[in-house]
Each structure stands twice: as C-alpha cells, then as structure tokens.
Amino acid sequence: MIVSVHKWLERTKFLILFVTLTYILYRVFALFSVWVEPVDKYRHPSGTSVKVFQQHAIQTEGSESMATRLRLFYWYGE
C-alpha cells in the first residue's frame, strides 16, 4: 500500500479549513440570533397593547364548556 503524504496533507488542510469556516458560520448565526431576539420577551407590553396570556385560571361566563368555547372559536375564526 502506497501512502501519499501530499494527498494526506491536502485532505488535512481541507478538513481544517472546513471546520474553521463551519465554526465561524456557527458564531455568526449565534450573533445574529442574539441580535434578532427581543431583549425581554416576557415583559409587560407598553402603550395600548395588551398581554393576551394570563397566568390565572380561566373564568367562564355562565356554564359554557370547553367544547362550546372551542366550537365558537372555530366558528368566529378568532
């Protein structure tokens, strides 16, 4: 079996370049995701906006069941 040193050096150089560029691309994506992500995504909204999700239990008006509420949700499309 003949081992070519030149061929192994080329493969090693390619592998090192590939790993380096992959790592750089990973870090760029990580910086981009930090830039895109809001600072505090769980803060209370300001202005006239309202927060939709409430932590307390849902109080229904009357004796509506969950199935009725779901049917109305799909019917009105809200």
C-alpha positions in Angstrom: 0.0 0.0 0.0 1.4 3.3 -1.1 0.7 6.3 1.2 0.9 9.7 -0.4 1.9 12.4 2.1 0.9 15.1 -0.3 -2.6 13.8 -0.6 -3.0 13.5 3.2 -1.7 17.0 3.7 -4.2 18.3 1.2 -7.0 16.4 2.9 -5.9 17.7 6.4 -5.7 21.2 5.1 -9.2 20.9 3.6 -10.6 19.4 6.8 -9.1 22.2 8.9 -10.4 24.9 6.6 -13.9 23.2 6.6 -14.0 23.0 10.4 -12.8 26.6 10.8 -15.4 28.0 8.3 -18.1 25.9 9.9 -17.3 27.3 13.3 -17.2 30.9 12.0 -20.6 30.4 10.4 -22.0 29.0 13.6 -20.7 32.0 15.6 -22.2 34.4 13.0 -25.6 32.7 13.3 -25.3 32.8 17.1 -24.6 36.6 17.0 -27.5 37.1 14.5 -29.9 35.2 16.8 -28.9 37.4 19.8 -29.5 40.5 17.6 -32.9 39.3 16.4 -34.2 38.1 19.8 -36.1 40.7 21.8 -34.4 41.9 25.0 -37.1 40.8 27.4 -39.7 38.8 25.6 -41.8 38.3 28.8 -42.1 42.0 29.7 -45.5 43.7 30.0 -46.5 45.4 26.8 -46.4 49.2 26.7 -48.9 51.6 25.1 -52.3 50.5 24.1 -51.3 46.9 23.6 -52.5 44.1 26.0 -50.9 40.9 27.0 -53.1 38.0 25.8 -51.9 35.2 28.0 -52.9 35.4 31.7 -51.4 33.2 34.4 -54.5 32.9 36.5 -57.3 30.3 35.9 -59.8 31.0 33.2 -63.2 32.2 34.5 -66.0 31.4 32.1 -69.2 33.3 31.9 -72.1 31.0 32.6 -71.8 27.3 32.2 -70.0 27.2 28.9 -67.9 24.0 28.5 -64.6 23.9 26.8 -66.1 22.2 23.8 -68.6 25.0 23.3 -65.9 27.6 23.6 -63.7 25.7 21.1 -66.7 25.5 18.7 -67.3 29.2 19.0 -63.6 29.9 18.4 -63.6 27.9 15.1 -67.0 29.4 14.1 -65.9 33.0 14.6 -62.3 32.4 13.5 -60.8 34.5 16.2 
